[in-house]
Amino acid sequence: MSIKALKVYERRGMVRPRRALNGYRVYGPAELGQVRQIVALKALGLTLAQIAQLLTGPAEPLWAALEDHHAELCEERRRLDRAIALVDAARAAMRGGKAPRPEDIAALAARAPPKGPRWHERLNAFYAAHLDDAQWKVVETRSLGLWAALIAELKALCAADADPASAEAQRLFRRWVAAAHASAGGDPEIVERCSAAWTAAASDPDLGPNLPIGEPELVYLGRLHEAKERLQCRD
């Protein structure tokens, strides 16, 4: 462990060593335990920003942070799988000593997976366009980890075109609404604005295909809401 790394952790508020009379930093058992925890979380692939939020932000279970990170890793794996498939296709075209035509290279580049910020980082621009600073702070301090299982369930029901009025679909919708309110700190206006941000992001030609849920899932959510309204009218 380098001195530079320890100073970075201290500046981020992730560890707070005591100071001796001569001004030197003193790392006792508690501080060393924090450092070991940081190193362990880094080994799992979490960024310092994620670790700082986990250690110093509002209390959240480790599993939620790992759910977020698992979703990011799965996204990166899909991106790499697409890149490998494109490279394999180029290699196959070049077998026999034939170089691909310029138009083939251009087509390959057009199909290449996007680089740059990951989807959740690019999504922030859409949140910024729909939320004011105070509202964004509320959303930013809440983990996306709780959404991983909900998104997987939504995608499965949507792909199967499950009846929106079914008990299973309505259970998912109730949990989805509860999660949306929890992520927005219980503020209905923030819920509405976050929904508008997601809808705009899903319609974006560059970002939309890389989101964990897209237009089909958003349409299905609308069908779930309509089914809920019909069921309430019957009651």
C-alpha positions as CSV (number, residue, x, y, z in Angstrom):
1,M,0.0,0.0,0.0
2,S,1.6,3.3,-1.1
3,I,1.5,6.5,0.9
4,K,-0.1,8.2,-2.2
5,A,-3.0,5.8,-2.1
6,L,-3.5,6.3,1.6
7,K,-3.6,10.1,1.1
8,V,-6.2,9.7,-1.7
9,Y,-8.4,7.6,0.6
10,E,-8.1,10.2,3.3
11,R,-9.0,13.1,1.0
12,R,-12.1,11.2,-0.1
13,G,-13.1,10.7,3.6
14,M,-12.8,6.9,3.3
15,V,-10.3,6.6,6.1
16,R,-9.5,9.1,8.9
17,P,-6.2,8.3,10.6
18,R,-5.4,10.0,13.9
19,R,-2.5,12.5,14.1
20,A,0.4,12.1,16.5
21,L,1.9,15.1,18.3
22,N,4.6,15.4,15.6
23,G,1.9,15.5,12.9
24,Y,2.4,12.0,11.5
25,R,-0.6,9.9,10.6
26,V,-1.4,7.0,13.0
27,Y,-3.2,4.0,11.6
28,G,-4.7,2.0,14.4
29,P,-6.6,-1.3,14.1
30,A,-9.9,0.5,13.1
31,E,-8.2,2.5,10.4
32,L,-6.2,-0.5,9.1
33,G,-9.5,-2.4,8.9
34,Q,-11.0,0.4,6.8
35,V,-8.0,0.3,4.5
36,R,-8.3,-3.5,4.1
37,Q,-12.0,-3.1,3.3
38,I,-11.2,-0.5,0.6
39,V,-8.5,-2.8,-0.9
40,A,-11.0,-5.8,-0.9
41,L,-13.7,-3.7,-2.6
42,K,-11.2,-2.5,-5.2
43,A,-10.3,-6.1,-5.9
44,L,-14.0,-6.7,-6.7
45,G,-13.7,-4.0,-9.4
46,L,-15.6,-1.2,-7.6
47,T,-14.3,2.3,-8.4
48,L,-13.2,4.6,-5.6
49,A,-16.3,6.7,-6.1
50,Q,-18.5,3.6,-5.5
51,I,-16.4,2.6,-2.5
52,A,-16.5,6.1,-1.0
53,Q,-20.3,6.2,-1.4
54,L,-20.6,2.8,0.2
55,L,-18.4,3.7,3.2
56,T,-19.4,7.3,3.8
57,G,-22.8,7.8,2.2
58,P,-26.2,6.9,3.4
59,A,-26.2,3.3,4.8
60,E,-26.8,0.7,2.1
61,P,-26.1,-3.0,2.2
62,L,-23.0,-4.3,0.3
63,W,-25.2,-6.5,-1.8
64,A,-26.8,-3.5,-3.4
65,A,-23.5,-2.1,-4.5
66,L,-22.5,-5.5,-5.8
67,E,-25.7,-5.8,-7.7
68,D,-24.9,-2.5,-9.4
69,H,-21.4,-3.6,-10.2
70,H,-22.6,-7.0,-11.5
71,A,-24.9,-5.2,-14.0
72,E,-22.0,-3.1,-15.2
73,L,-19.8,-6.1,-15.6
74,C,-22.5,-7.9,-17.6
75,E,-22.9,-4.8,-19.8
76,E,-19.1,-4.7,-20.4
77,R,-19.1,-8.5,-21.2
78,R,-21.9,-8.0,-23.8
79,R,-19.9,-5.1,-25.3
80,L,-16.8,-7.2,-25.5
81,D,-18.7,-10.2,-26.9
82,R,-20.0,-7.9,-29.7
83,A,-16.5,-6.6,-30.3
84,I,-15.0,-10.1,-30.5
85,A,-17.8,-11.2,-32.9
86,L,-16.9,-8.3,-35.2
87,V,-13.2,-9.0,-35.0
88,D,-13.8,-12.7,-35.8
89,A,-15.9,-11.7,-38.8
90,A,-13.1,-9.4,-40.1
91,R,-10.6,-12.2,-39.6
92,A,-12.8,-14.6,-41.5
93,A,-13.1,-12.1,-44.4
94,M,-9.3,-11.8,-44.5
95,R,-8.5,-15.5,-44.7
96,G,-6.7,-16.4,-47.9
97,G,-4.8,-13.2,-48.0
98,K,-7.7,-11.0,-49.1
99,A,-7.8,-7.6,-47.4
100,P,-11.3,-6.3,-46.6
101,R,-12.6,-3.5,-48.9
102,P,-12.7,0.0,-47.5
103,E,-16.5,-0.2,-47.4
104,D,-16.3,-3.3,-45.4
105,I,-14.1,-1.6,-42.8
106,A,-16.5,1.3,-42.7
107,A,-19.4,-1.1,-42.1
108,L,-17.5,-2.9,-39.4
109,A,-16.8,0.4,-37.6
110,A,-20.4,1.4,-37.9
111,R,-21.4,-1.8,-36.1
112,A,-18.7,-1.6,-33.5
113,P,-20.0,-1.3,-29.9
114,P,-19.9,2.2,-28.5
115,K,-17.0,3.3,-26.3
116,G,-16.8,6.1,-23.8
117,P,-18.9,6.5,-20.7
118,R,-21.1,3.6,-19.6
119,W,-24.9,3.8,-20.0
120,H,-25.5,4.9,-16.4
121,E,-23.0,7.7,-16.8
122,R,-24.5,8.9,-20.1
123,L,-28.0,8.7,-18.6
124,N,-27.0,11.4,-16.1
125,A,-27.3,13.9,-18.9
126,F,-30.9,13.0,-19.3
127,Y,-31.5,13.3,-15.6
128,A,-29.8,16.7,-15.6
129,A,-32.3,17.8,-18.2
130,H,-35.3,16.8,-16.2
131,L,-34.3,17.3,-12.6
132,D,-33.1,20.3,-10.7
133,D,-30.0,20.1,-8.5
134,A,-31.8,19.3,-5.3
135,Q,-33.9,16.6,-7.0
136,W,-30.8,15.0,-8.6
137,K,-29.1,14.9,-5.3
138,V,-32.0,12.8,-3.9
139,V,-31.8,10.3,-6.8
140,E,-28.0,10.2,-6.9
141,T,-27.7,9.1,-3.2
142,R,-29.8,6.0,-3.7
143,S,-28.5,2.7,-5.0
144,L,-29.5,1.2,-8.4
145,G,-28.8,-2.2,-7.0
146,L,-32.4,-2.9,-6.0
147,W,-33.4,-2.5,-9.7
148,A,-31.3,-5.4,-11.0
149,A,-33.8,-8.2,-10.1
150,L,-36.8,-6.0,-11.1
151,I,-35.4,-5.3,-14.5
152,A,-34.6,-9.0,-15.1
153,E,-38.1,-9.9,-14.2
154,L,-39.6,-7.1,-16.3
155,K,-37.6,-8.2,-19.4
156,A,-38.7,-11.8,-18.9
157,L,-42.4,-10.9,-18.7
158,C,-42.2,-8.5,-21.6
159,A,-40.4,-11.1,-23.8
160,A,-43.1,-13.7,-22.9
161,D,-45.8,-11.1,-23.5
162,A,-47.3,-12.1,-20.2
163,D,-50.9,-10.9,-19.5
164,P,-50.4,-7.5,-17.8
165,A,-53.5,-8.2,-15.6
166,S,-52.0,-11.5,-14.3
167,A,-51.2,-11.8,-10.6
168,E,-47.5,-12.2,-11.4
169,A,-47.3,-9.1,-13.6
170,Q,-49.2,-7.0,-11.1
171,R,-47.0,-8.1,-8.3
172,L,-44.0,-7.0,-10.3
173,F,-45.7,-3.6,-11.0
174,R,-46.4,-3.0,-7.3
175,R,-42.7,-3.7,-6.5
176,W,-41.6,-1.5,-9.4
177,V,-43.7,1.4,-8.2
178,A,-42.4,1.0,-4.7
179,A,-38.8,1.0,-5.9
180,A,-39.4,4.1,-8.0
181,H,-40.8,5.9,-5.0
182,A,-37.9,4.7,-2.8
183,S,-35.4,5.9,-5.4
184,A,-37.1,9.3,-5.5
185,G,-37.2,9.7,-1.7
186,G,-41.0,9.4,-1.9
187,D,-41.4,12.5,-4.0
188,P,-44.0,12.0,-6.8
189,E,-42.7,14.8,-8.9
190,I,-39.2,13.2,-8.9
191,V,-40.7,9.9,-9.9
192,E,-42.5,11.5,-12.8
193,R,-39.4,13.4,-13.9
194,C,-37.2,10.3,-13.7
195,S,-39.7,8.4,-15.8
196,A,-39.6,11.2,-18.4
197,A,-35.7,11.1,-18.4
198,W,-35.8,7.3,-19.0
199,T,-38.3,7.6,-21.8
200,A,-36.1,10.3,-23.5
201,A,-33.0,8.2,-23.0
202,A,-34.7,5.1,-24.5
203,S,-35.6,7.1,-27.6
204,D,-32.0,8.3,-28.1
205,P,-30.4,6.3,-31.0
206,D,-27.0,6.1,-29.4
207,L,-27.9,5.5,-25.8
208,G,-31.2,3.6,-26.1
209,P,-29.8,0.3,-27.4
210,N,-27.4,0.2,-24.5
211,L,-29.9,0.7,-21.7
212,P,-30.9,-2.3,-19.6
213,I,-34.5,-1.6,-20.5
214,G,-35.7,-0.1,-23.8
215,E,-38.9,1.0,-25.5
216,P,-40.5,-2.4,-25.4
217,E,-40.1,-2.7,-21.7
218,L,-41.4,0.9,-21.1
219,V,-44.4,0.2,-23.3
220,Y,-45.0,-3.0,-21.3
221,L,-44.8,-1.0,-18.1
222,G,-47.5,1.3,-19.5
223,R,-49.7,-1.8,-20.1
224,L,-49.1,-2.9,-16.5
225,H,-50.3,0.5,-15.3
226,E,-53.4,0.4,-17.6
227,A,-54.2,-3.1,-16.3
228,K,-53.9,-2.0,-12.7
229,E,-56.4,0.9,-13.4
230,R,-58.9,-1.6,-15.0
231,L,-58.6,-4.0,-12.1
232,Q,-59.2,-1.1,-9.6
233,C,-62.3,-0.1,-11.5
234,R,-63.7,-3.6,-11.2
235,D,-63.2,-3.5,-7.5
